Amino acid sequence: MANIDLSSYNLSELKSLQREIEKAMKDRQGEEMQKARERILAIAKDAGVSVEELLVTTSKKVKKAGSQKSPPQYQNPEDTSQTWTGRGRQPRWLAEGLANGKKLDDFRMG
């Protein structure tokens, strides 16, 4: 890449040059995007798959092996609809119970 001496340019000329560079970059990016699109279409066609099919299968979320929701381990004895998995921040009802002298096992389910 050639080094360009910009020291002789005034501010107006530098701003004009910047606009020209930004336009050239945008144009080049568009050209490269079109080339990439054409390559993708050709690969999909060779594989006998539509681009829509490729997008559908790659956009689905793939669950990790251990990313399933944890079942609740603890329950509020005064309101059994309130549960806690044992992960994350303790719920208020549990923290208050522990502060009042109860043990964590007092809240364990089953």
N, C-alpha and C positions, 0 to 999 in steps of 0.2 A: 504494500500500500504506500502510495506516495505521500510524503509529508508536505502539507500546504502551509506556507507562511501566511498566517492570518493577521499579522501585526500591522500591515498596511491598510487593512479594511477599517472603515469607520463603522459606528454602531448600526446605522441604517443598512449598510451593505451586509453586515454580519447577520442581521435579522432576516434580510431577504434570502441570504444563503441558507439560513436555518429553515425557512419555509420551503425552499427548493429541495433541501435534503429530506425533510419530513414527507413531502409529496412523493419523492423518489422512493423512500422507504415504504410508504403505503402502497404505491404501485407495485413494487417488487414483492411485497408480502401478498398482495392479491394474485400476482402471477404464480407464486410458489404454492399458494393455497389451491389454485386451479389445477396445477400440475399434480399435487397430492391427491386431489379429488379424482382426477382422471386415473391415477395409479390404483387407488382404492377400488374404483368401479371396475377396472380391468381385472384386478385380483378376484373380486367378488364374482365377476362373470366367469372367469376361468374355474372357480370353485363351484359354480352353479348355485350361488347363494345371492339373494337380493340384499342390497344395502340396508333395507328396512329390517330384514331378518337379523342382520349383524347388529344393528342398533338396539333392537329389542332384547337380544340375548346378553348384550354387554351392559345394558342399563339396569338390569335387574340386580338388586342387592344380593350379594352372596353372604350368607351368614357364616361366621367363623364357627369352628367346632365347639368352642366353649362359650358362645355368646348368647345362650338361651337365658331367659328370665329366671331368676332364682325364686324358688318357692318361699313363702313366708316361714320364718322360724319362731317368731315371737308374736304374742297376741295380748292385747289389752284385756284383762279379765273383766273390767267394768263395761267395755264396749267391744265385743268380739269381732266387730267389723273392722276394727283398727288393728293392722298387722304390720310387721317389720321383717325384712329378709335377713337382717343381721349385717347388712352392708350399707355403707354410707352413714349419713348423720342419723343419730338416734332420734326417734320422734319424741315430742314433748311429754306424752303420757309415760313413756319408758324412763326418760331422764328424771322426771318428777318422782316416779316410783323408786328408782335407785337412790335418789337424794333422801327419800323418806325411810331408808333402811332396808328396802326389799333387795333381793338378789336377782341377777339376770335369769337364773333358772326358774324363778317364780313366774316368769312371763313366757317360758318356753312352751311351744304348742305340742300337744299329743304326748 
